[in-house]
Amino acid sequence: MIPLNIQPVRGTLQNARLPLTLLAVLSVVCIATVISPPAGRFNWLLEVGPGLAGIAVLLAIYKRFPMSHVVYVCVFLHVLILVYGGFYTYAKTPLGDWAKEAFGFSRNHYDRIGHIALGFFPALTIREVLLRRTPLQRGGWLAFIVVNIALSIGAFWELLEWWTTLLVAGDVGEAFLGSQGDIWDAQWDMFLAMVGAIVSLLVLGRLHDRSMAALFARAPAQAPPALSAPPPHAA
């Protein structure tokens, strides 16, 4: 197990190069896809908006709480998945239609990929926050809590889909729900978010530790100035 010396760090310009590069690429992708998406701009916003809100939070806290580079790459990849789904709607993505024809699936399964991603990519963000902001140490309890938080996010997303479908009438609401007639769609989606989080911890846990260790080495927080000894009293 890679030793981790958890310590406060500050956001620096040098450490921001990779996240800023990813943000620039993602900005171009978002601008290009929001202009005239086949699913409509409102559906694009519904699908991609939560990811953009997450990026806004990361930007706002960067100076006092920069994350490891692995987390920023995960956020980047996750938002790309959201953008692709929001551009076409999850039920009509060309990739999902191709897989449906190639493997004889009964439906377009791209939304399943989206819900696996909902657990897989945020799991490392959750893990890092818990390691750096709570007394939790690496081990079974940390993994258990991370997976349960990811499952809670998946469950909340199902509630969000339900509320949105009730409020937004017509095709946009149905497209956002994306059940495609599957009565067990909500249960599958929550289960896949949980599976995604478990796989993420198993596959990327050590890489995440190395990335955090590199962050602590690159951007240590300023140590408070030492108190100087009082001058001796004049005789």
N, C-alpha and C positions, 0 to 999 in steps of 0.2 A: 504494500500500500504506500502510495506516494505521501511523504510527510507534508503537512500543510501548516504553515505558520500564519494563521488568520490574523490580519492586522488592518488597521484603517488605511485606505489609499485615497488619493485625490485624482480627479480627472485632469489629464495633461493633454496638450496638443499632440505630442508625439504618440501617445496611446490612442488618440482619436483618429489616427489615419485610416485604419481599417474600417471602423464603424462609419466614418464620413464617406469613404469610398462606396461602401454598401448602400448607404443612404442616397448617394448621388445616382447610383444605378437604379435603385428602387424608385426614385423620383421620376426618372425617365420612363420606366415601365408603367408607373401609375398614370402619368400624363398621357402616354400613348394609348393606354387602354380605356381611360375614362372618357375620351373624346366622343367615341361612337360605338359603345359596346352593343353586341347583338341583343343582350339581355336588358338593355336600358341602363341609364345612369343611376336610377334609384336602386335597382337591384345591385349594381356594382357597389354603391355606397353601403348598402346593408351588409354585404358580404365582406367588404374590405375595411369598412369603417372601424371595427374593433381592433384590427391589426394596426391601423394608423394611429388609433388612440394609444395603443401600447408603445409605439415608437415615440409618440409625443411625451409619454411619461419617462421613457429612457433618456430622452434629450433633456428633460427638465431636471432630472436628478444626476446627470452625468458628472458635474463638477464635484459633488460631494459623495457620489456613490457610483463610480464607473463599474461596469460589469466586465467579466472575462470575455475575451474575443470569441470563444466558442458560443457564448450566449448570443452575441450580436449576429453571428453567422446563422444560428438557429432561428432567430427572429426574421432575418432576411429570407431564408428559405420558406418559413411558414407563411410570410406575407405573399410570396410569389404563388404559393398554392392557393391562397385566398383570392388573389387577383385573377388567376386562371378560372377559378370557379365563378367569381363574380362577373367576369367578362361574358361567359357563355350561359351561366347558371349551371349548377352542379349536375343536373339531370341531362344536360345537353352538351357536355364537353366532348370535343372530338376524340380525345384520348380515351375517355370512358366508352364512347360508342365503338371505337376500334377494338378495345378489349372485349366488349360485349359480343361483337361479331367473331373475333378471333378465337375466343375461348367458350363461346356458347352460353354466356351469362344471360340471366333472365332480365337484367336491368343494367343501367349505367351505374357502375360502382365508384365513380370518382368521388362521390360524397363520402364513401367509406374511407378513402385516402385522406380526405379532409378531416375526418374525425379521429383517425389514427394520429394525424399531425397535431390535432388539438391536445393530445396527451404527450406525444413524443417531444415536440420542441419546447413547450413551456415547462416541462419537467425540470430541465436544467436551470432555468431561471428561478423556479421555486426552490430547488436544491441550494443554489448559491445564496439566495436571500436567507434561507434558514441557517445555513452554515455560518454566514457572516453577521447575522443579526440576532441569533438566538443561542442558547447554550448547547444546542444539539450538536452531536458529533457524528461522523460518518459511521454507518452501521445499519442494523435492521430497523430501528425506530425511525431514523431519518428517511429511509426508503419507504417505510410504511406510510409516514405522514405525507411525503411527496406524492405518492400514488393516490392517496385519498384526496388530496387537494386537487390533483388532476381529474380524478373522477367527479369531484364536486363541480369543477369547471365544466366538464362535459354535461353534467346534469343541468347546470344553470343554462348552458347553451340551448338545451332542449326546451326549457321553460321560455327562453328568449324567442326561439322559433315559434312556439305556441302563441305567445303574446303578440308577436309581430303579425302572424297569420290572422289573428282575430282583429287586429287594428287595421291592417292593410288588405283591402279587398282585392279580388281579381287575381290575375295571373302572377303578379309580383309576389303576393303573399304565398301562393301555392309553390312558386319557384323557390322562395326562401326556405319553406318547410322541407321540400325536396324528398318527401317520403316515397314517391313513385308507387303508391298503392300498397306498400309494405306495412302491415299492421304492427310489426315488431321493429320498425325503423328507429324509434327513440331508444329502445333497449339496446339494439345493435350499436347505435352511435355512442352511448355511454360506455358500453363494454369495450369498444374499440379505443376510446380515449384512455381507458384504464390500461389496456394492453400496450398502447403506444408509450405511456409513461414507464411501464415496467421494462420494455425493450430499450428505451432511451437510457435508463439507469444502468442496465446491464452492458450495453454496447458502448456508451459514451462516458461512463462514470470516470474512468481513469484519465481519458482525454480532458475531461472537464477539470479534474484536479490539477493536471499539468498547466492548463490554461489559467486557472486561478493563481497557481504558484508563480507563473510568469507575470501576471498582473501585479502581484505583491512585490515582485522584484523590480518591475519597471517604474512603478508610481507610488513609492511609499509616502505616507502622509508626513507633513512637516512635524518634526518633534517640537514640543514646546521648549522655548529657550530656558536654559538652566539659570537658576537663581544665583547671582553672583554674591560672594561673601561681602558682608558690610565692611566698609573701610574701618581700620582700627581707629579708636578714639585718640585724639591728640593728647599728649602728656600734659 
